[in-house]
Amino acid sequence: MKLGDDSSPFGRELRRLRTRRGLSLQKLAELVNYTRGYIGKVETGDKPPTAELARRCDDVLEAGGKLVALSTSMGLPRLAQLPAAAATFVGREDHLHQLDVAMVGEEPGAPWIVAVDGPPGVGKTALALRLAHQVKERFPDGQMYVDLHGYSPDAQPSRPDVVLEEFLVALGTSASAIPSGTGQRAALFRSLLAGSRILLVLDNAHDSRQIEQLLPGAPGCGVIVTSRRRLSGLQMRQDQRMTLGPLSEEESIALLRTVIGKERADDEPEGTAGLARRCGYLPLALRIAAERVATHPHHSVDELAEELGAEEERLDILSTEDSIAVRTVFSWSYRDLSGEAARMFRLCGLHRGPHLSVNAAAALTGVTTTQARRLLDRLVSVHLLQGIGAERYRCHDLLRVYAAERAHDEEPQAEQNLAVKRVLHWYLHTAYAANHTLSPQRFDPPIEPSQFSLPLLEFADYDEALAWLEDEMANLIAATRLALEFGEDAIAWKIPVGCWNYVFLRKRWTAWISAHELGLAGARRIGDKFGESWTLNNVAHGFRELRRFKDAREHLEQALEIRKEIDDLVGLAWTVTALGFVECDVHRYSSAVSRFTEALRIREDVQREHGDDEAITVANWHGQGIARASLGDSYRELGRFDEALTELHEALRIFRDIHDRHGEGYTLVKLGDTFARMSRPQDALTSFEEALTTRREIGDRWGEAETQHSRGRVLLATGDPVAAREAWRHALAIFTELDDPRAEDVRQLLTSTPRTAG
């Protein structure tokens, strides 16, 4: 798809980088070994870039992975993410006119930004969406929308890095090409939007810092922001900020008329005016109240307004940010729900994640998915819930607080505990199923069958499982916190441990460590030594990857003592292997050999004890393969090459026998490194090429970078510095994307190697 000018985002960025480097089309064509004509057509958008061309151009132009990411999107899709504008929207003409004018004109080098602030329930989102639909034709490349949950009742506003990931995926970037650093994601986001005209609605922001990385740099883009507080930190003209207050009495009555009908409002003007006054002229309260009036056609508006007044006297204001009018209407509307729908609403208040799926809601309430869908849609129809597509729903922050209050006041504690336990079991068992689909060879700590009948999901393939985990990761972390809050401490450690394969693949170190530390607190609180050792072991891997070797060793030594104490042979083998990794990290290879040899001995014991369990046997072979490959790696560093080759070939055989592609790529790199040390460069390069193929096929970006890192050294040794630099540039781009400390190692190699190309 072509945007703005006559090229694609990839073509525009390629031209910009090429021009910055002072390269002609012909010179770039020579460096990347493609024809000048083909690259010219890619720049103009007449031809799509191949993955290989993107990689080569990215390396030569030192784009840091940006061109690779842009190539995966193949041009921006036509986005249309705006929720529908409120059908009952009335008034605000002056506000709309002022904001409309602010989004017209020339502001060189910056997008148009308008910000609307005001108290909860005043209609900020409704105004923003009405404005967005009014001006969207000025932004022909589409519209994007996100609720930032700035005032979420669980105090967990959306993190900018998570929002950027959602934006990049929506723009067509493959997950494997998305950087992990917030700044890098923001830079890629701005690059994707360069030259385009897209409208962004950033709803419910907590403060300026939350959104500063979400702003496009393109002058043709537009941004509409809403928040409860004035966003004084945003760089914009003064007239682009607006504080919204309640509707006027006339506007409030007009809104009521659109819902309850003109004739009824005209027949009872005093009752209608009284109802508007009772609602504090706040749109959220007015809409919910009007819906209730409309569903009671045989009662006068006067009677219903009096009923609302009596309800108002019964309620207290529990928060300085709450409006008594809004809370009163919530209560009024809630009491009009059927028993089933009311129960669904109040139990939704116990859920902590940013959105709720039909299946999770069914688990929470203990009903079928069909019943859950019907009840959720009923709540949507009376504006107590919002549907966001793909059978997912979300709740306004104020409504979620109110729902939780109703649950605490009306549900016995035992029923609250039961509802939370059901939904936690659903998240736990579904996460385990998805995790196992990603890597069936790996060992997962066993979980007991659930005591509940749950609408668990089945995953047809790797991509489906990966997509579910990416969609639900925020909910899974929230579920871990919820488990700790409700005393479900075993689930608190099992959920993060059950997501190991996903987090290991995506290399999200911060989420990895924080989630497991929550789990560690749960395991320790109930004295679960087995769970404590697993979480200690997993946290240590995160520390290792961040080169916090002291922290990693301390956690592993704690895990080691516990696993010996409880006689957990499977876990013990993994911890001993991990200690071997740390010994390699600090170049103590003799100690590493001892650790890996000990791990293999323990694996033999596991086989003797569990040889009749097929799942444990396969997992044990996987662990043995990891230990043998690492043992071979250590032998190589000690100059014991024959022993190294023996262990590495045996590891490769094991991984191929159990169809473990990750282990296969892992071993092939170590085999290539060993051939290189033995002065067998062609054998080394052959191993690296096999490893690259394997790791690219399974989407192992970190493994691809590791392979290119090693491959570059061999290419340099064989007298090909041009190819070596290309390999290292590619490795640097990926390590930088992943915020991996190895990026600095590669950067030093590039600095110390003469620039003979590019």
C-alpha positions in Angstrom: 0.0 0.0 0.0 1.3 3.5 -0.8 1.0 6.3 1.6 1.5 10.1 1.5 4.0 10.1 -1.4 4.3 7.4 -4.0 6.5 5.1 -2.0 6.1 2.6 0.9 7.4 3.1 4.5 10.2 0.7 3.7 11.1 2.6 0.5 11.0 6.0 2.2 13.3 4.8 5.0 15.6 3.1 2.6 16.0 6.3 0.5 16.5 8.4 3.6 19.3 6.1 5.0 20.9 5.8 1.6 21.0 9.5 1.1 22.3 10.1 4.6 25.2 7.8 3.9 25.8 9.5 0.6 25.3 6.4 -1.5 23.9 6.3 -5.0 21.5 3.6 -6.0 24.3 2.0 -8.0 26.7 1.9 -5.1 24.0 0.5 -2.7 23.2 -2.1 -5.3 26.8 -3.2 -5.5 27.1 -3.5 -1.7 24.0 -5.6 -1.3 24.4 -7.6 -4.5 21.0 -6.6 -6.0 20.4 -4.8 -9.3 20.1 -1.0 -9.3 16.7 -1.2 -11.1 15.2 -3.5 -8.5 16.3 -1.4 -5.5 15.0 1.7 -7.3 11.5 0.0 -7.6 11.6 -0.9 -4.0 12.3 2.7 -3.0 9.4 3.9 -5.1 7.1 1.2 -3.8 6.6 -0.5 -7.1 8.3 -3.7 -5.7 8.1 -5.2 -2.2 11.4 -5.9 -0.5 12.5 -9.5 0.0 13.5 -10.5 3.6 17.1 -11.0 2.4 17.2 -7.5 0.7 15.9 -5.9 3.9 18.5 -7.7 6.0 21.4 -6.7 3.7 20.3 -3.1 3.4 19.8 -2.9 7.1 23.4 -4.2 7.7 25.0 -2.0 5.1 23.2 1.1 6.1 23.5 0.3 9.8 19.8 0.7 10.4 19.7 -1.1 13.7 17.0 -3.5 12.6 14.6 -0.8 11.4 14.5 -1.9 7.8 14.0 -5.5 8.8 11.0 -4.5 10.9 9.6 -2.2 8.2 9.9 -5.0 5.6 7.7 -7.3 7.7 4.8 -4.8 7.5 4.9 -4.6 3.7 3.3 -1.2 4.0 0.8 0.1 6.5 -2.6 -1.6 6.6 -5.6 0.7 6.4 -6.4 0.9 10.1 -9.9 1.7 11.4 -9.7 1.2 15.1 -12.0 3.9 16.3 -14.9 2.7 18.5 -18.2 4.0 17.4 -19.2 7.5 18.5 -22.0 7.6 21.1 -25.3 7.5 19.3 -26.8 9.8 22.0 -24.1 12.4 21.8 -25.5 15.9 22.0 -24.2 19.4 22.5 -20.6 20.4 22.9 -20.7 22.3 19.6 -18.4 25.1 20.8 -15.9 22.5 22.1 -16.0 20.5 18.9 -15.5 23.6 16.8 -12.5 24.8 18.9 -10.8 21.4 18.7 -11.6 21.0 15.0 -9.9 24.3 14.3 -6.9 23.2 16.4 -6.4 20.2 14.1 -6.2 22.3 10.9 -3.3 24.3 9.6 0.4 24.0 9.2 2.7 23.1 12.1 6.1 22.2 10.6 7.8 19.2 12.0 5.1 18.2 14.5 1.8 16.4 14.4 -1.5 18.1 15.4 -2.2 17.3 19.1 -5.3 18.2 21.1 -5.8 17.3 24.8 -9.1 17.1 26.6 -9.1 16.8 30.5 -11.8 16.8 33.1 -13.4 14.8 35.9 -14.6 11.2 35.5 -17.9 10.7 33.8 -17.9 14.2 32.2 -17.8 12.7 28.6 -14.1 13.2 27.6 -14.0 9.9 25.6 -17.4 10.6 23.9 -16.1 14.1 22.9 -12.8 12.7 21.7 -14.5 10.0 19.6 -17.0 12.4 18.1 -14.1 14.7 17.1 -12.1 11.7 15.7 -15.0 10.6 13.5 -15.5 14.2 12.5 -11.9 14.8 11.3 -10.9 11.3 10.2 -11.2 12.0 6.5 -8.2 14.3 6.9 -6.2 11.3 7.9 -6.6 8.9 4.9 -4.1 6.3 6.2 -6.4 5.3 9.0 -7.1 5.7 12.7 -5.6 4.0 15.8 -7.2 3.9 19.3 -6.0 2.8 22.7 -7.4 3.0 26.2 -4.4 3.8 28.5 -6.2 2.9 31.7 -4.6 5.9 33.4 -6.8 5.6 36.4 -7.3 1.8 36.5 -8.7 0.7 39.9 -5.8 -1.7 40.3 -3.3 1.1 39.8 -1.8 -0.4 36.7 -1.9 2.1 33.8 -0.9 0.7 30.5 2.9 0.8 30.0 4.2 2.7 27.0 6.3 -0.3 25.8 3.2 -2.5 25.8 1.1 0.0 23.9 3.9 0.5 21.4 4.0 -3.3 20.8 0.3 -3.3 20.2 0.6 -0.4 17.7 3.5 -2.0 15.9 1.7 -5.3 15.5 -1.4 -3.4 14.2 0.8 -1.7 11.7 1.9 -5.1 10.4 5.3 -5.5 12.1 6.0 -9.2 13.0 6.4 -9.8 16.7 9.9 -11.1 16.1 11.0 -7.8 14.6 9.7 -5.6 17.5 12.5 -4.2 19.7 12.2 -4.7 23.5 13.4 -1.2 24.5 10.7 1.4 24.8 12.8 4.0 23.1 13.6 1.7 20.2 9.9 0.8 19.8 9.0 4.5 19.8 11.7 5.1 17.1 10.4 2.3 15.0 6.8 3.5 15.5 7.8 7.0 14.3 9.6 5.5 11.3 6.5 3.5 10.3 4.4 6.6 10.4 6.8 8.8 8.6 5.1 10.3 5.5 1.7 9.0 6.5 -1.4 10.7 7.8 -2.8 8.7 10.6 -5.1 9.8 13.5 -4.3 8.5 17.0 -6.7 8.6 20.0 -4.9 8.1 23.3 -7.8 7.7 25.7 -7.6 8.0 29.5 -3.9 8.9 29.9 -2.5 9.1 33.4 0.1 11.9 32.7 2.3 13.4 30.1 5.1 10.9 30.7 2.8 7.9 29.8 2.2 9.3 26.3 5.4 11.1 25.3 6.8 7.9 23.6 3.5 7.3 21.9 3.4 10.4 19.8 4.3 10.2 16.1 6.8 12.5 14.6 5.1 12.9 11.3 3.6 16.4 10.8 0.7 15.0 8.9 -0.5 12.8 11.8 -3.1 13.9 14.4 -3.4 13.0 18.1 -6.4 13.3 20.4 -5.6 12.7 24.1 -8.0 12.5 27.1 -7.0 12.5 30.8 -8.5 13.4 34.2 -5.6 15.8 34.7 -4.3 18.7 32.7 -1.3 17.4 30.6 0.9 20.4 31.1 4.0 18.4 30.1 2.9 18.1 26.4 4.5 20.4 23.9 1.5 22.1 22.2 -0.1 25.4 21.7 -2.2 26.6 24.6 -5.5 26.6 22.6 -5.0 22.9 22.0 -5.8 22.0 25.6 -9.4 21.9 26.9 -10.9 21.3 30.3 -14.4 19.7 30.0 -17.1 20.4 32.6 -20.7 19.0 32.9 -23.2 19.6 30.1 -25.5 22.6 30.3 -29.1 21.9 31.5 -30.4 22.4 27.9 -27.8 19.9 26.6 -28.6 17.4 29.3 -32.3 17.5 28.6 -31.5 17.1 24.9 -29.5 14.0 25.6 -32.3 12.5 27.7 -34.8 13.2 24.9 -32.7 11.2 22.4 -33.1 8.1 24.6 -36.4 8.4 26.3 -38.2 9.9 23.3 -39.3 13.4 22.5 -43.0 12.9 23.4 -42.3 11.5 26.8 -39.8 14.3 27.6 -42.3 17.0 26.4 -45.1 15.4 28.4 -43.0 15.6 31.6 -40.7 18.6 31.3 -40.3 19.1 35.0 -39.5 15.4 35.6 -37.0 15.4 32.8 -35.3 18.5 34.1 -35.3 17.0 37.6 -33.7 13.8 36.3 -31.0 15.8 34.5 -30.3 17.8 37.7 -30.1 14.5 39.7 -27.5 13.3 37.2 -25.3 16.3 37.8 -25.5 17.0 34.1 -22.8 14.4 33.6 -23.1 12.4 30.3 -22.1 9.1 31.8 -24.9 9.3 34.5 -27.4 10.8 32.0 -27.0 7.9 29.5 -27.3 5.2 32.1 -30.3 6.9 33.7 -32.0 7.5 30.4 -31.6 3.9 29.5 -33.4 2.9 32.7 -36.2 5.4 32.1 -36.6 4.0 28.6 -37.0 0.5 29.9 -39.8 1.5 32.3 -42.4 3.1 30.0 -45.2 2.6 32.5 -43.6 4.7 35.2 -43.6 8.5 35.0 -40.2 10.3 34.7 -41.1 12.1 38.0 -41.4 8.9 39.8 -38.1 7.6 38.5 -36.4 10.8 39.3 -37.7 10.7 42.9 -36.5 7.1 43.1 -33.1 8.2 42.0 -33.1 10.9 44.7 -33.9 8.4 47.4 -31.0 6.2 46.1 -28.7 9.3 46.2 -29.4 9.8 49.9 -28.5 6.2 50.6 -25.0 6.4 49.0 -21.8 7.8 50.4 -19.1 9.4 48.3 -16.2 7.1 48.8 -13.6 9.0 46.7 -12.8 12.6 46.2 -12.7 11.9 42.4 -16.1 10.2 42.4 -19.3 12.0 41.5 -22.3 11.2 43.7 -24.4 11.6 40.6 -22.4 9.0 38.7 -22.4 6.6 41.6 -26.1 7.0 42.2 -26.9 6.2 38.6 -24.6 3.2 38.7 -26.5 1.9 41.7 -29.9 2.7 40.2 -29.0 0.9 36.9 -27.4 -2.0 38.7 -30.5 -2.7 40.8 -32.5 -3.0 37.7 -30.5 -5.9 36.3 -31.6 -9.5 36.5 -30.0 -11.6 39.2 -27.7 -13.3 36.7 -26.6 -10.1 35.0 -26.0 -8.3 38.3 -23.9 -11.2 39.5 -21.8 -11.1 36.3 -21.3 -7.4 36.7 -20.2 -7.5 40.3 -17.9 -10.5 39.8 -16.3 -8.7 36.8 -15.1 -6.2 39.5 -12.9 -8.9 40.9 -10.9 -9.2 37.7 -7.7 -7.3 37.6 -6.6 -7.4 34.0 -7.1 -4.7 31.4 -9.7 -6.7 29.4 -11.8 -9.9 29.9 -12.5 -12.6 27.4 -15.8 -14.5 27.2 -14.0 -17.7 28.4 -12.4 -16.0 31.4 -15.8 -14.4 32.3 -17.4 -17.9 32.1 -14.7 -19.3 34.4 -15.1 -16.3 36.8 -18.8 -16.8 37.2 -19.0 -20.6 36.8 -21.4 -20.5 33.8 -21.2 -21.7 30.2 -19.5 -19.6 27.6 -22.9 -19.2 25.9 -24.4 -17.9 29.1 -21.4 -15.7 29.7 -21.6 -14.1 26.3 -25.3 -13.4 26.7 -24.8 -11.8 30.1 -21.8 -9.7 29.0 -23.8 -8.4 26.0 -26.6 -7.5 28.3 -24.2 -5.4 30.4 -23.0 -3.8 27.2 -26.6 -2.9 26.2 -27.1 -0.9 29.4 -23.6 0.8 29.2 -22.1 -1.0 32.2 -19.6 -2.7 30.0 -17.9 -2.1 26.6 -17.3 -4.7 23.9 -13.9 -4.3 22.2 -14.1 -7.1 19.6 -12.7 -10.6 19.4 -15.1 -11.6 22.3 -13.3 -9.3 24.7 -14.8 -6.7 27.0 -13.6 -3.9 29.2 -15.1 -1.8 32.0 -14.9 1.9 32.6 -12.6 2.5 35.6 -15.4 4.0 37.8 -17.7 1.1 36.9 -15.0 -1.4 37.8 -14.6 0.2 41.2 -18.3 0.2 41.7 -18.6 -3.5 40.6 -15.9 -4.5 43.1 -17.8 -2.6 45.9 -20.9 -4.5 45.0 -19.1 -7.8 45.0 -17.5 -7.1 48.4 -20.9 -6.0 49.9 -23.2 -8.6 48.3 -21.1 -11.7 47.7 -20.1 -13.8 50.7 -16.4 -13.9 51.1 -16.4 -17.6 50.3 -18.2 -16.9 47.0 -15.7 -14.1 46.1 -12.8 -16.5 46.8 -14.5 -19.2 44.7 -15.0 -16.9 41.7 -11.3 -15.7 41.9 -10.1 -19.3 42.3 -12.1 -20.4 39.2 -10.7 -17.7 37.0 -7.1 -18.2 38.3 -7.4 -21.9 37.5 -8.6 -21.0 34.0 -5.6 -18.7 33.4 -3.2 -21.2 34.9 -4.4 -24.2 32.9 -4.8 -22.3 29.7 -1.3 -20.8 30.0 0.2 -24.2 30.6 -1.5 -25.6 27.5 -0.2 -22.7 25.4 3.3 -22.9 26.9 3.5 -26.7 26.2 2.4 -26.1 22.6 5.4 -23.7 22.1 7.9 -26.3 23.3 6.5 -29.8 24.1 10.0 -31.2 24.7 10.7 -29.1 27.8 9.7 -30.1 31.3 7.0 -28.1 33.0 6.4 -28.5 36.7 3.2 -30.6 37.0 -0.1 -29.1 37.9 -3.0 -30.9 39.4 -6.2 -31.2 37.3 -8.6 -28.4 38.1 -11.4 -29.1 40.5 -13.6 -27.0 38.3 -15.3 -27.6 34.9 -13.6 -24.8 32.9 -14.0 -23.6 29.3 -10.3 -24.3 28.6 -8.8 -23.5 25.2 -7.1 -25.9 22.9 -4.3 -24.6 20.7 -4.1 -26.1 17.2 -0.5 -24.9 16.5 2.5 -22.9 17.6 1.3 -19.6 16.2 -2.1 -19.9 17.8 -0.5 -20.5 21.2 1.9 -17.7 20.8 -0.8 -15.2 19.8 -2.9 -16.1 22.9 0.1 -15.6 25.2 0.9 -12.3 23.6 -2.8 -11.2 24.0 -3.1 -12.4 27.5 0.3 -11.6 29.0 -0.9 -8.5 30.8 -3.9 -10.4 32.2 -1.6 -13.3 33.3 0.7 -10.9 35.3 -2.4 -9.3 36.8 -3.7 -12.8 37.7 -0.4 -13.4 39.5 -1.0 -10.3 41.6 -4.6 -11.3 42.2 -3.5 -14.8 43.3 -1.3 -13.2 46.0 -4.1 -10.9 47.1 -6.6 -13.7 47.6 -4.1 -16.1 49.1 -3.9 -18.5 46.2 -0.1 -18.6 46.6 0.5 -21.9 44.7 -1.1 -20.4 41.6 0.9 -17.2 42.1 4.2 -19.1 41.4 2.7 -21.6 38.9 1.4 -19.0 36.5 4.8 -17.3 35.8 6.6 -20.6 35.8 4.0 -21.9 33.4 4.8 -19.1 31.0 8.5 -20.0 30.8 8.7 -21.0 27.2 7.0 -17.8 26.0 9.1 -15.4 28.1 12.3 -17.4 27.2 11.5 -17.0 23.5 10.6 -13.3 23.7 13.5 -12.4 26.0 11.4 -9.9 28.0 13.8 -9.7 31.0 11.9 -7.2 33.1 8.6 -9.0 32.9 10.4 -12.3 33.4 12.1 -11.2 36.7 9.1 -9.2 38.1 6.6 -12.0 37.4 8.7 -14.7 39.0 9.5 -12.5 42.0 5.8 -12.3 42.6 5.6 -16.0 42.3 8.6 -16.4 44.7 6.7 -14.4 47.4 3.7 -16.7 47.0 5.8 -19.9 47.2 7.6 -18.7 50.3 4.4 -17.6 52.1 3.0 -21.1 52.0 6.4 -22.8 52.5 6.2 -24.5 49.1 9.9 -25.6 48.7 9.2 -27.1 45.2 7.7 -23.9 43.9 10.4 -21.7 45.6 13.2 -23.6 43.9 11.5 -23.4 40.5 11.0 -19.6 40.8 14.5 -19.1 42.1 15.9 -21.1 39.2 13.9 -19.1 36.6 14.7 -15.7 38.1 18.4 -16.6 38.0 18.2 -17.1 34.2 16.9 -13.5 33.8 19.8 -12.2 35.9 22.3 -14.2 33.8 21.0 -12.7 30.6 21.4 -9.3 32.1 25.0 -10.2 33.2 24.1 -9.9 36.9 26.1 -13.1 37.6 26.4 -12.6 41.3 22.6 -12.4 41.6 22.2 -15.4 39.3 24.6 -17.5 41.4 23.0 -16.6 44.7 19.6 -17.5 43.4 20.8 -20.8 41.9 22.7 -21.8 45.1 19.5 -21.2 47.1 17.6 -23.4 44.6 20.3 -26.0 44.7 20.0 -26.4 48.5 16.3 -26.7 48.4 16.2 -29.2 45.6 18.7 -31.4 47.4 16.6 -31.0 50.6 13.4 -32.2 48.9 15.1 -34.7 46.6 13.9 -33.2 43.4 16.1 -34.9 40.8 14.6 -33.3 37.7 14.9 -29.8 39.2 18.3 -30.5 40.6 19.6 -31.4 37.1 18.4 -28.1 35.8 19.9 -26.1 38.6 23.3 -27.8 38.3 23.2 -27.2 34.5 22.3 -23.5 35.1 25.3 -23.2 37.6 27.4 -24.6 34.7 26.1 -21.8 32.5 27.3 -19.2 35.1 30.7 -20.8 35.3 31.0 -20.5 31.5 29.8 -16.9 31.8 32.7 -16.0 34.0 35.2 -18.2 32.0 35.7 -20.9 34.7 35.5 -23.8 32.2 37.0 -26.6 34.4 34.3 -25.9 37.0 31.7 -25.8 34.2 32.8 -29.3 33.0 32.3 -30.5 36.6 28.8 -29.0 36.7 27.7 -30.4 33.4 29.1 -33.8 34.1 27.3 -33.8 37.4 24.1 -32.8 35.6 24.4 -35.7 33.2 24.9 -38.1 36.1 21.7 -36.8 37.7 19.9 -37.2 34.3 20.9 -40.9 34.4 19.3 -41.2 37.8 16.1 -39.5 36.5 16.0 -42.0 33.7 16.2 -44.9 36.0 13.5 -43.5 38.3 11.1 -42.2 35.6 11.9 -44.3 32.6 8.3 -45.5 32.3 7.0 -41.9 32.0 7.2 -40.8 28.4 6.8 -37.1 29.0 9.6 -37.0 31.6 11.8 -39.2 29.4 11.5 -36.8 26.5 12.1 -33.8 28.7 15.0 -35.6 30.3 16.6 -36.2 26.8 16.1 -32.5 26.2 17.9 -31.6 29.4 20.6 -34.1 28.6 21.1 -32.5 25.2 21.5 -29.1 26.7 24.0 -30.4 29.2 26.0 -32.3 26.5 26.1 -29.3 24.2 27.3 -27.1 27.0 29.8 -29.6 28.1 31.2 -29.7 24.6 31.3 -25.9 24.6 33.4 -26.1 27.8 35.8 -28.8 26.5 36.4 -26.5 23.4 37.5 -23.6 25.7 39.9 -26.0 27.4 41.4 -27.1 24.1 40.0 -30.6 24.4 38.6 -30.7 20.9 38.0 -34.4 20.4 35.9 -34.6 23.5 34.1 -31.4 22.5 33.1 -32.9 19.1 31.9 -36.1 20.7 29.6 -34.3 23.1 28.3 -31.9 20.5 27.5 -34.6 17.9 25.7 -36.6 20.6 23.7 -33.5 21.6 22.8 -32.9 18.0 21.6 -36.5 17.6 19.5 -36.2 20.7 17.8 -33.0 19.6 17.1 -34.4 16.1 15.6 -37.6 17.6 13.2 -35.6 19.8 12.5 -33.0 17.0 13.8 -30.1 19.2 14.6 -27.4 16.7 15.6 -24.9 19.3 18.2 -27.4 20.8 19.4 -28.2 17.3 20.2 -24.6 16.5 21.8 -24.1 20.0 24.1 -27.1 19.3 25.0 -26.2 15.7 26.4 -22.8 16.8 28.6 -24.5 19.4 29.7 -27.0 16.8 30.6 -24.2 14.5 32.6 -22.5 17.2 34.5 -25.7 17.9 35.3 -26.2 14.2 36.6 -22.6 14.1 38.9 -23.3 17.0 40.2 -26.4 15.2 41.1 -24.3 12.1 38.3 -25.9 10.1 36.6 -22.7 8.8 34.5 -24.3 6.1 33.0 -26.8 8.5 32.3 -24.0 10.9 30.6 -21.9 8.3 28.5 -24.9 7.2 27.4 -25.4 10.8 26.5 -21.7 11.1 24.5 -21.7 7.9 22.5 -24.7 9.2 22.0 -22.9 12.6 20.8 -19.7 10.8 18.2 -21.7 8.8 16.9 -23.5 11.9 16.7 -20.5 14.1 15.0 -18.3 11.5 12.4 -21.0 10.8 11.4 -21.1 14.5 11.6 -17.3 15.0 14.5 -17.5 17.4 15.8 -13.9 17.0 18.3 -14.1 19.8 19.6 -17.3 18.5 20.0 -15.8 15.0 22.0 -12.9 16.5 24.2 -15.4 18.5 24.9 -17.3 15.3 25.8 -14.2 13.3 28.1 -13.1 16.1 30.1 -16.3 15.9 29.9 -16.5 12.1 31.4 -13.0 11.8 34.5 -14.0 13.6 35.1 -16.9 11.3 34.5 -14.8 8.2 37.0 -12.3 9.5 39.6 -15.0 10.1 39.1 -16.3 6.5 40.0 -12.9 5.1 36.5 -11.6 4.4 36.0 -8.5 6.6 33.2 -7.2 4.4 31.0 -10.3 5.1 32.2 -10.3 8.8 30.9 -6.7 9.3 27.6 -7.6 7.6 27.1 -10.5 10.0 28.0 -8.4 13.0 25.7 -5.6 11.9 22.9 -8.0 11.7 23.8 -9.4 15.2 24.0 -5.9 16.6 20.6 -5.0 15.3 18.9 -7.9 17.0 20.8 -7.7 20.2 19.9 -4.0 20.3 16.3 -4.8 19.7 16.3 -7.3 22.6 18.2 -4.9 25.0 20.8 -7.7 25.3 24.2 -6.7 26.8 26.0 -8.6 24.0 25.2 -5.7 21.8 28.2 -3.9 23.3 30.5 -6.8 22.5 29.4 -6.7 18.8 29.7 -2.9 18.7 33.3 -3.2 19.8 34.0 -5.8 17.1 32.7 -3.4 14.5 34.7 -0.5 15.9 37.9 -2.5 15.9 37.5 -4.0 12.4 38.5 -1.7 9.5 35.5 -0.4 7.5 36.1 -1.9 4.1 32.4 -1.8 3.0 29.4 0.2 3.6 
